[in-house]
Amino acid sequence: VQSCYFPIVQSGGEYDFKVSAQSNSGDVKYDVITVSLGARYQMYCSNIARTLLVDPPKHVKETYETLLGVYQSCLKAMAPGYPLKAVYGAAVKYLRSEDKEDLIASLPKTMGFSVGLDFRDPLLVLNAKSTVVFREGMVFNLALSFAGIKLSESARSLVNSKSAVKELSKYGLVIADMVSITSNGAEVMTKYGKALTDISYTINDEDEDDGGDEDGKLARKIAQEEEANPTGGRRSGRLAANSSSAADAEGAAERERRQIQLMARRNEERLRELARNSGKKNRDEKTAKAEELDSYKRTKDLPDNVLPNQVKVDMANQCVILPICGNPVPFHISTIKNVVLPDPDAAAYLRINFYTAGMAVGKDAPENIAKLVQKYAPYATFIREMTFRSLDSHSLTTAFRQISELRKRARMKELRDQEEANLVKQDKLVRTKNERVPRLSDLTMRPVFAGRKTQGNLEAHSNGLRFISTRGEIVDVMYPNIKHAIFQPCENEIMVLIHFHLKNPIMVGKKKQQDIQFFTEVIDASQAVDAGKRSMYDPDEMDDEQRERQLRKRLNEAFKDFCRKVEQVAKKNGYSLEFDIPYRDLGFSGNPHKEMVFIQPTLNCLCNLTETPFFVVDLSNVDHVHFERVTFMSKAFDMVLINKDFTKQPWRVDMIPNEDKDAIQEWLTDMEISYTEGPMNLNWKQIMSTVDGDDRFYMDTEEDEVTPKEAGWEFLRMFGKDGDGDSAGSGDDDSGYSENSGDEESEEEEEEEEEEEDGEAEQEDLNVFPDDEGEQTTDMSMSPSIRRRLNDKKNFSKGQLKHEQKVEVPKVTAVEITLIIKISVSTLPENLLGNMAAVAMNENQVELLSLLNEQAAFYTYFKHMDGIQSNSVEFVTKAPTLSPTTYQ
């Protein structure tokens, strides 16, 4: 093997993708690195090029994914009979369809060339003008690139400051492969990985701390010095607990900061995504029309043996022929709502009810009938019910049975049609010949065909996997239809399994399934326990445990080896398939359906595969995550995963232990999924219907484009963004009472003037409240009268409190109430106040004043929740009375 040219390595923003390019003399920088290699074997040439991404920003990743899409489009255009210029046209067409027209200017003029004994044939070039036709047996070097793409300052700001990408102002991307033209299309000959996961590397994954956080920097510096040079000294439990709690608080604050930035970025991305999909949705959306019922085209088509006064059922044409005034009138079976046969008396009765307008059609009604009723409701006359009487009960009983049977058949046919309506036609399996096929034997498949178990063998072929059961049933899983492949080894479970989450459902038996699983049990799910006593040193029991451990290890190795072979077979045939393994360390317990299970995340999913029904959530379909029932009182919380498709209801995982919350939130932040939390369960059906109808949901202004509003899912935040509470609690809150409380403010100013001299002397003692951890919270914006009341500790004793409730409470101004609530927030834990108090403080202060003085529930909430008393509220608020009290 010889080299066609000296290898070309480029980085640092200087890229030249011509064949005659050369490596520059500078050092390689760890940003966007392009590598091109050419080889010659027995005088025949070949070429390959790849791009390596080091600490890539999201913009660079998205551009590379676009280049991969262009690559796939060009491969489809390289088929026998197509002109060479079709490759360039396919690239331009793909970019326009993806709304990436700005990248057309970055495409090269030549997208490849023919390769053979000569490295480059100048007559067979893949450009926009060549009219030469592709022929079977030709070999080309398909070289696609984007050159001179500018990298914005905002994209570079998201990268770690240590990364070389910070200095990158523009970049280029390139992919080049050898392609052979066959009768089945283009076949890639250089099967070296080019997926984003194969060429992307992260070496600076720790975000640099903010410059203003000096205390945090000092703490981290001390911790690093301690780790580098441990003193070996002992620390008390209190100091260890304080340090761990400080680290947890620092981590929570960092997560909150990143979440605010992430939510703003996700809102912008979703706006662009919805804008791109709106055009496609309008083009693809077709209004489904009602199909007219047509059982008989002419009256001659009616059955010949119909008597004038007989109820006749035509099973072949799905009609019920009813006598009306002696004339047989056919009614399609789908128009009948139900049929009733009362107990016969002197005569037999048969009542038939029909679907009509003006009343609920019902969820069991055929879809076409519901549309027909809606179509003809404005002007048509409907028959609601018909009752027939006969002295011969046998005839009506026979008609009743036949109508019921026909309705049952029609219902089953409709359900079957609905099941198969969204099915995508799968390719036929191409079995591997003249080669050893990877196989796993004695597997059990879920879901089952019929019966208790479906056992058989699983084989990997050229374009898919085939499962053959012991009863001869066959299930084919095509590689292109596999969205996520998961291999879960047996560690603490009773089985080792392979799970496939499909892009499009397939039929298994008579049901549509999107998840297919193959597993082998390591031990029996239930074991018989002998009545006799067994010693822990029983040699037989120790042998059983040893055999079980060896069996686990052997099965894990067998399944792992099979997964590796399947990946190789798929890659060899031009398919991309990679098995994920769940991260057990990040797993948590929860209830996604009706029982507690262990849920584990993978690289692309959140899943539980051991218990049925399976729980598999594709993280790419998750728009936002909300935590419910997050309070100090509850031991568990619920997690709601909101689908990007607002027409679908969110996924739920209930009863997650509180100790797992921080780990889950950290994982979501790392996966760049925004989350919020709240103290109560929400009505998600109503929320999703409201959000689905809001065209400006992800925008931060109302329809007038002036009035600000919370963008996206920010309305689910319990206390808003960082800094909102301070700004809302200072000048804005006080100004809200400027018109309603002018007299109170003037009285407060007089009190301030009278006590100004005392205020200076008491400056050190005023305005301080110890919280639960011994820290101090100050607020120098309060008036001296409020500070004096709040710091008089004698007034807060139990005996004095009872005395204060008996005497007349002094007048309290709206501004003082606002300041008191501020101190209550700083004194009590935030979550204890709840969503109601937070909204009242930030937005509805007038209602809050009324609640403090009148409503018993709100007073009890502040006073008795968890036995924690808010002294400030107790002092200025009377206990509720039978008649409301209003302060002037």
N, C-alpha and C positions, 0 to 999 in steps of 0.2 A: 504494500500500500504506500503510495506516494502522496505528497501534498500538491494540490493544484495551485495554491497561492499561500502566502504567509498569513496565518490566522489574523483576523481583524477584531480588535477589542477596543471599544469606545465607551466613554463615560464623561461625566462632568458637563453636560450640555452641548458638547461638540460632536455631532453625528453626521456621517456621510454614508448613505446606503447604496452608493453606486458600486458596480463590480470592480472598478479600478481604485476603490478607496483603500487607505492604509491606516494602520493604527497611529495615533498621535504619540508624541514623545513624553507627554505628561504622565504622572502617576494615576493609577486607577482609583477613582473615587467611589465610595459605597453609596451610590444613589440609583441611577438607571444605567445598567451596563448591558451593552449589546455585544454579542459574540458571533462571528461567522467563520465557518470551517469548510474547506474544500478538499476532497480526496480523489485520487485516481487509482483504479484497480484494473489491471490488464488493459490499460489504455482507455478505459471508460471512466468518465468523470461524474462527480456528484457534489452536492452542496447542501448545507444546512445552516440555519441562523436561528438564534434564540435571544430573548431579552430576559435579563435577571433584574428583579426589582428588590431593592434593599430599603426597608422602612418606607414603603410607598404610601403617599397620601391617598385618600379615597378617590380623588379625581383621577389619579393615575391608574388606579385599579379599574375604575369604570371605563376609562379609555381603552385599557388592554382587553377588557371583556368585549368591547365593541369591535376591536381588531379581530378577536377570535370569531365573532359573528360574521364579519366580512370574509374571513378565511373559509368558513363553512359554506357561505353563499357562493364563493368562487369555485369551490370543489364541485358543487352541484352543476355549475355551468361548464365544467370540463368533461363533456360527454361526447362520444362519437357523433359526428354530424353537426355539431355546433361550431360556429366560427370562433376564432381566437379572441376577437374583440368582445365576445359575450362575457368573458371573465371581467373585463373592466366595467362593462355595463352592469353586471350583477353586484359588484362592489358599490357602485354609485347608487343603485336602486336600494340596496340594503341600508345605506346610511340615510337616505331620504325617508325610508319607512320608519326608521328609529329616531327621526327628528335630530339627526346629527349632520346636517348639511354643512356645518362649519368645518367638518373634518375632510370634506371632499378636496379642498385645496391642499391638504396635507398628504394626499395619496401620491405615490410615485407615478410618473408617466408610463413606466414599464413595470408590469407586475410579474415578470418572469420571462423565461426563455427556454428553448429546447436544449437538452443536454445529451451528449453522446460521446463520440470520439473527440469532438470539439467541446470545450467547456461552455461556449455560448454560440448558438447558431443565430446569426443576425437576420435570417429570413423568417424565422419562426419565433416571433416576439409577442408576448401578451400585452398588447396596448389597445388603444381605443380605435385603431384604424385597420388592423390586420384582418383580412377576409379569408385567410387560410382556414380550412376546416379541420377539426380534431379527427384523428383516425386511430383505430385500435392499434396498440403497440407503440404509440408515441410516448416519449418520456420528457417531462418538463420539470423545471425548477420553479415552483410557485413561491415568489418572494413578495410579501405584503409588508408595508411599513407606513407609519405616520411620522412625518418629520417636521421639526420646528414648532411643536405645540407649546404654547406659553403656559407656564404654571403660575397661577395668581398668588398674590401675597396671602390671601385668606386661606388658601389650601396649604401653603407652607407653614402658616401659623399653627396648624393642628399637629405638626410633627415635632417630635422631641428636639430640643435645641442642640443636642449632641449629634444629630443626624446630619449627614452631608447634603440631604435634600433641602435643607434650609438655604443653601447657596445656589440652588438650581433654579434658574429663571425660565428655561425652556428645555424640552426633552424630546426624545424620539423612541419609537417602538418598532420592532421588526420581527417577523416570523417567516422562515423559508424552509420548504420541504421538497423532497423529490416525489413527483407524482407520476404514476403510470396510467395511461388511458386504456381501459379494458371495456369489454362489451357491457358490463354492469355499471360503467361510469368511472370516476377517478378513484384510484387506489393509492393511498399514501404509503411510500416505501420507507421513509425515515420515521419510524414510530418512537420518537423520543418525546417525553412528556412536555406539553406546552400549556397545560391548564394553570390557572392562577396559583393553585396550591403547590404546583411543582416548581414554579420559578420565583415565588415571592418569599422573602426572608425578612425577619424582624430581629434586629440586634440592639435597638434602643427602645425598649418597650415601657420604660418607666418614665412617666411624665415628670418634668421638672417642677419644682415647687414655685409658688408665686413669690415674687420678690418682697412683698409686704409682710409675709408671714414669718417674722423674725423669731417668734417663740417656737413655731413649728420647726424652723431650720435648726435652732439650738438644740431642741429635743432630739431631732434625728441625728445631729452631729454627736451628741453625747451617747446615744444608743449605738451608733457605729463605732465610736471609740471603745465602748464597753465590749462590743462583740470582737473587735480587733485585739484588744488588750484586756482580757477579763481579769478582774481583781481577785476573784475567788471568795469575796466576802459574802456574808449572808444578809438578806434583806428581810424586813418584817413583812408579815402578811398584809398589813394595812398599806404599806408602801407599794407592795406588788399589786394589790387590788387597785390602788389609785393610778398606777402607771398603766395598767391594762385598760381601765375605764377611760383614761385620757387618750390612749391610742384608739379605742373604739370610737370615742367622740370625734377625734380627728379624722378617722376613716369615714364616719358618717357625713361629716361636713364636706369632705373632699368628694364623696359620692353625690351629695346634693348639688355641689357646684358643677360637677360634670353632667349631672342629669339636666340641669337648666340649660346648659349649652347644647346638650344632645337633643333635647326636645325642640329647641329653636331650629336646629339643623334638620331634624326629622320633619318638622312642619314644612320647611322649604322644599325638601325632597318630595314629600307627598303632594304638594301643590304642583310641582313639575310632572310628577307621575300621573296625577289625575288629569292634568291638561293634555298629556300625550294620549291617555286612554279615552278621553272624551270624544275625540274625533273617530277613533276606531269603534267606540260604542255606538255612536250615531250611525255609522255606516253599516255595522253588523246587525243593529237592532231591527227586528221585523215584528210587526204586530201580528200575533197569531189570530187568525180569523176563525169564526165558528163554522164547523162543517155541517151542512144540511143533511138531515136524515133521509135516506132514499132506499127503502126496502123493496118496494114494488114500483116499477116504472109505469105499469098499466094495470087497470082493474082485472084484466084477463090473467094476470100473474098470480092472483089470489088462489089459494087452494080450492079445488073443486068440491070437496066434501064439507063445505061450511054451511051449516043450517042457519036459517034466519034468526033464531033466538038461542044461539049457542055461543058460549065463551070458548074460543079455539086458540090454541097456542101453536105457533109455527116455529119450531126449534131451529130449522135450517136458516130462515131469514130473520131470526131473533125478533119476532113480532108477536103481539097478543091481539087477536081479532075479537072485538067486542061488539055486541049487537046494540045499535042505537036506532030506535023506531023501526026495528025489523031489518035494518041494513047493516051488513058487516063493515066495521070501520077498523083499520089496522092502527095499532099504537106500538111504536118501537119500545123494546124492553128498557132502554136507557131513560125513557120519560117517566117510568113508574118509580115512585118513591118507596112505597111498600105496599104489601097486600095483606089483608086481615081476613081470617075465617072465624067468625064468632061461633060459640057453641050452638049447634042447631036446636031449634025448638019445634014448632009445628012445620016450619020450613027452614031451609038452609039459606044463609046470606054470605055474600062475598063482596068485600069492600076493597076497592083499588084506589090508592092515593097517588096523585101525580105531582111532579115538580111544577110550581107555579110562581108567578111574580108576586111581590108584596109580602113575602115571608122568607125566612132564612132558608137557603137552599141546603145548607149543611156541608160539612167537610167530606162526607162520604159520597156526595153527588159526583157523577162523571164530569170531568172538566169541560167536555164539549157541551153538555146540557146546561151547565152554569153559564157558558157564553151565549147559548141560544136564548135562554131566559132573559139574560141582560139585553140581548139584541132586540127581542120582540116585546119587552115589557112596556115600552111607551105607548104602543098602539094596538097590541093584540089582546084577544080575550082568551083566558086560560081555563081549562077544566081542572077543578081542584080534586074532586073525588067522584067515583061512580060506585053505586051499590046495586048488586044483582040478587034477586030472590028466586028460589027454585024449590019446588016440592020434592025434587029428586036431589038429595044431598050428594049422591055419588058423582054427578057431573061437575058440581062446583068444587068438591074436594079434589078431584083429579086435576081440574084447572088450577087450583091453588098450589098443588105440588109441582105442576109443570112450570108455573110462573116463578115459584121460588127457586127451582133448579136452574131455570134460564137466567134469572138475576144473579145467581151465584156464579155461573159460568161467565157471564158478561163482566162481573166484577173481577174475577180472577184474570181474565184476558186483559182488562184495563191495567191491573197492577203489573202484569207481566210486561205489557207495552211500556209502562212507566219505568220499570227496571231497566229495560233494554234501550230506552230512548237516548240516553247520554253515552251509550257504549261506543267506543272508538274501535274500528275494525283493526285487528291485530295482524301483523305479518305472519306468514307461515314459518314454522321452525325449520331451519336448515340444519340437518343432522350432520355431525362431523364424521367423515369417512377416512379410512386409511390412517387413523391416528387414535391414540389412546384417549378415551373420554374421562375427564374427572368425574368421580361418582361417590356419593354417600349412600350407604345402605341402611336399612332398618330405621327409617325416619317416620315420624308422625306429623301429619299436616293439620294445621288449623287455619281457617275453619274447615269442618269436616264435610264430606259429600253427603253421607247419610249414615245413620247408625252412631255408634259411640266413638269409634276411632277410624282414621284413614291412614293406613300405614303403607310404605312403599320405598322406592329409591329415587334419588335426585341426581340428574345428570346435567352437565354443562356442555352445550353445543355451540355452534358457530355464532348464532345471533340470539340465543336465549337459553333458558334452563327448562328442562322437562321433568315433571314428577309423574311417575307411573305407580299407581297403587297396586296392592295385591289383588284387587278385584278388577284390574284392567282399566281403571279410570285414569284420565290423563289431564294434567294441568300444565300449560305452557306459560312461562314468564319471560317476556322478551326484554333484552337488555335496554333498548331505547325507552321502554315503558317503566323502568325502575327509577323512581325518584330518589329514594334513600335505601341503601342496603346496610343492615346492622348485624353485626356478629356479637353476641353476648355470651362470654365464657361462663362456665359454671364455677362460681365462687361460694356464694352463700345460698344459691338457689338449688332446686332439685333437678334442673335441666340445663342443657347447653343448646343454643338455638341460633338460627339464621332467620332474619326477618326482612321482608321486602315491603316497603311502602311505595305504592304505584302512582304514576301520574294519572292514568285513566283506569277506572275499575274494570274488572273482568268478571265473567260469570263463573261461579263455582256452584255446581248443581243448578238450582233455580234462583239463586240470589246473587246480587251484585256485590263484589268484595273489592276493597282497595288495599287491604293488608293481608299478605300471605306469609305464613310462618312454618318453618320446618324445625323440629326439635327431637332430641333424644333425652329420656329421663335417666339421670344418673342413679337415683335411688327411687324406690316406690314412694308415691305420695302418702300412703298409709302403710304402717307396718304392724303386724300382730305382736302384742306384748305378752310374754309368758307370765303365767300367774306366779311362778316361783321366783324367789329372790335371786338376783345376779350380782356378783361382786364386781367392783370397779377394776379389779385385777384379773378378771376372767380372761384367759388366753383366747377363747373363741371370739369374744367381743372385741378384743384388741386386733385379732386377725381380720375381722369384718371391717373395722375402721381403716386398717391399712389397705385392704382391697378396695374400699370405697375411694380413698385418696388416690390410689393408682389409677382407678377407673376414671376419676375426674380429670386427672392429668392426661390420660391417653385420649379421652374424648375431646378435650380442649385442643390438643395438638392435631387431632384428625380434622376437626372443624376448621381450625386456623389454616391448616395446609390446603383444605378444599377451597377456602375463601381466596387464598393466594393464587391457586390455580385458575379459579374463575376470573379473577382480575387479569391474569395473563392471557387467557383465551379471549376475553372481551377486548383487551388492548390489541391483541394480534389481529382481530377482525375489524378494527377501527372504531370500537365503542369505548366510551369512558364509564368505568364502573369502579367504585372504591367503597370498601366496607368500613363503616364507623364502628367504634367500640364505645359503649357508654362509660361515662366518668363516674365511677362508683363513689369517689370521694366527695363529689358535689351532689350526691343523691339526697333525697328527703322523703319523708312519709307524707301521704296525703290521700284524699278521697276524690278521685276524678269521676267515679260512677256511683257505686253503692257500697264499696268496701275500701278499707284502708290498704294501700299498696305502697311499694317503694318505687318512687319515680326518679329516673336518672336522665341527665342531659347528655346529648352527644354533640358532635360538632355542628349539626344542622337541625337537631330535633330535641324535643322534650318528650320522653316516652316511658311507658311501663309495658313490657312485653311478656311478662310472666303470667299475669292473670288476664282473663277475658271478661268483658270486651277489651280489646287493645286500646291503649291511650297513646296516640302519636300526634304531636303537634309540630308542624313544620314552622321553624322560627322565621323563615322568610315570609310567611303569611301573617305574622303577628305584628300588629301596628302599635300596640301599647299594652302594658300590664298594670293592673290596679289591685292593690292589697286591701281587703275589707276586714272589718272587725279588728283593727289594729288599736288596741287600748292596753292600759296597764292591768286591767281587770281580767281579761281573757288570757287563757293559756295557749290558744291556737288562733290562727287567722285563716282567711280564705284568699285565694289568688285567682284573678279573672284575667284571661288572655284574650284580648280583643282582636278579632279578625280584621284584616284590611278590607275585606268585603263586608260592608256594613249591613247587607241584607241577611247575613248569617249571624246567628247568635254566638256569643263568645264561649270559649272553653272555660271550664271551672275546675279548680282543685281546692277542695274544702279540708278543713281541720289539719292544717299544717302547723307543727309545733313552733312556738315563738322563737326558740333558740336557733332555728334555721333561717330566720328572716334576713339577717345580715349577710349570710353566705349567698342566699338567693339574689339579693339586691346587688351584691358585688359581681356575681356572675352575669346578671342582666346588664350591668353597666359595661362590663368587658365585652359583651356581645352587642353593644350599642343599641339596646332596646330600652326605651324610656319607661319609667314606672312612676306611679303615685300611690298614696295610701290614704285611708280614711277610716273613721271609727264605726261605720254602719254598712249594712248590705243595701245595695241599690237595685232599682228596677231596671234591669238591663234591656228588657224587651222594649220598654218605652224610650230609654235613652238611645238605643240603636235606631229606632224608627225616627226619632227627632234628628239625630246626627245624619242619617241617610238623606234626609230632605233638606239639609243645610248646605248650600253651595259655597258658603264662605266659612266653613267650619275651621279650616286651617289658616285663615287670615286673621290678623290682629285688629281689624277694624270692622265696623258695621257696614251696611250697604251704602251709607253716605260717604264711606271711605275717610271719615274724619273721627267719628266716635270710636274710641279705643275699646277693645274687648279682649278676652282671654282667647288665645289662639290654640286650636287643637284641643288636646286633653288637659290643658292647664287648669280648666275649671274643676278638675277632680282633686287638685292640691288642697290639703287641709288648711295651710296657712299662706298660700301664695308663694311668690318667688322670694329669694333672700333680699332683704332690704325694703320690701314693700311694707312690712309692718312698721318699720321706723318712720318711713316717709308718711304713711297713712296716719300714724299716731301722733305726729307733731303738729305742723301747721294746718294740714288738711282737715284733721278731726276737729280742731277748735273752730276753724272757720265755718264748719257746718252748723254751728249754733249761734252764729253772729246775729241772725235775725230773730231767733226765738228766745234768746236768753240775754238780752241787752241789760236788763235790770240786774240779773245775777252777776254779770261781769263787772258792772259798776260797783256793786257791793263788795266784790272780791278785791277790786282795786283800792277801795277805802280801807279794807282790812290789811292789805299789804302795806299801805302808807303808815297805819297805826303801829304795825309790828315790825317795821323795817329795822329799827334799832335792835330789837330782840333777835331778829333773824341773823344778824351778823355774829352775835355772841354764840348762838346755838348752831352755827354752820357745821361744826365737826360732828355733832351728835344727830343732826336731822337727816331725814331722807334715807335711812339705812334700814334694810330688812334682812335678817339672816334667813337663808333658805335651808332646805333639808340637808345640804352638804356643808353648811357652815360658811358659804360664800356670801358676799355682800352685794346688794343691788341698789344702785343709787339713781335718783332722778331729780336733778336740780331745777327742772322746769316747774315743779309744784309750788303752789303758794305757801307762805309760812303757816297759814291756818291749817292747811291739810297736813303739812309736815308735823306740826305740833300734835295733832290728833293721832296720826299714825305711829308716832314714836312714844306716846304715853302708854307704857306697857301695863300700867295698873288697870286701864280700861279694858284690857283684853283678858282678864281673869274671869273664871266662870261665874263667881258671885257678882262681880261688877257687870257682867254681860246680862244677867237676869235683871239687875237693877236698871240697866239702860233700856231694856225692853219695856219696862213699866212707865218710864218717864217719857215726856214729849221729845221726839227726835228733832234736832235743829234743822233748819232749811238747808238743803244741799243743792248746789247749782249744777247745771249740766256739765260745765267744764270740770268741776271737782269730781263728778261721777266718772268722767272720762279718765282723769288722772288716777283715780282709785282703781279702775279696771286695769290700767297699765301695770300698776304695782301688783295686782292680783295675778296677772299673767306672769310676771317675773317671780312671784312667790310660789305659785303652784306649778306642777309639771304641765307642759303644754297640752299633752294629750288628754289630761284630766278635764280641761275646759270643754273640749269637744268642738265639733264642727259648728254647733249652734252659737257658741260664744264667739268663736273666731269671726264668723260672718257678721254677727251683731256689732262687734268692735270695729271692724274695718269698713262696714258699709251702712249699717242701720243703727246709728247711735241713738236716734230719737226713740226707736222701738226698744232699745236696750234700757233706756231710762225708765220707760213705762214698765218693762218687765221687772226691773229691780224693785219698783215701788208697789206693784200690784199682783204679780203672778206668784202663786205659792210654789209651783213646780220649779221655777228657775231659782228661787231662794233656797229651796231644799237641795237642789243640785249643787249649788256652791257650798252649802254649809255641811252637808252630811256625806258627800261622795267619798267612800273609802276612809271615813273618819278624819279626813283632813279638813281643817277649818280655815277659811279665808278671813282673817281678822278684819281686814279693811272693809269688806262687804258687810260683815256682821255689825260693825260699829255704826255705819251710816245708813243701814237699811233696817226698817222695822220688820218684825215678824208679820206675816200676812194676816189680815183681819177679814171678817166676813164682808165688810163693805170696802170697796177700793179707796185708797188714799192717794190724793194728788197733791204734789207740792207746787206751790205758786212760784 
